[in-house]
Amino acid sequence: ILTVHAEDLDSDEYGVVTYSLVGEHSHHFYISSNSGDIYVKNPLFFNRELLNETVIQVLASDGAPGNFKRTNTVPVYVTILDVNDNAPKFNQSTYNTTISENLRFNPPFLILQVFATDEDDGVNANIVYKITSGNENDIFLLSEDTGIIYAHKSLAGKTGTFTLQIEARDGGSEPLTDLCTVNIQVVNVNDHKP
């Protein structure tokens, strides 16, 4: 992941520098004692959802014997970048609502909002919503950013239950998805006098 380098102006073995790691998370890394190349030893430690950064200490030691040995340490700050390893997750697998057939559609009336979360970070956590099935004749409109469902056309005379399949898709380069079902029952309104 990185190479550190230290110089010692002494000559012979006193000027030979070797490297080691010290500190809390050092056992998750490996450093080449001669080159200063730092490698990941335990990749399972690097889960950005649990830990987004860590600090390790590099100890540089000269080649002097015993009590004559001189050392210096430097912190190495490691930022753990996110990978798209979590799919979006709806807070419910099924949503149910009942609306009347005379629901206004201009301006649109909020029928229901679906909601999903993603434990990833950045673009990998950006969720876009989409109706994948059940929206014959485009009766409903779904805000791809908010997950809010509106009536897109008049529901007059369209009583019954509409079942929509909604997809939440994250913004990863290889997107991950989740699905939920929305049941919208449209009920008749008594809008005529005898």
Secondary structure by P-SEA (a helix, b strand, c coil): cbbbbbbbcccccccbbbbbcccccccccccccccccccccccccccccccccbbbbbbbbcccccccccbbbbbbbbbbbbcccccccccccccccccccccccccccccbbbbbbbcccccccbbbbbbcccccccccccccccccccccccccccccbbbbbbbbbcccccccbbbbbbbbbbbbbccccc
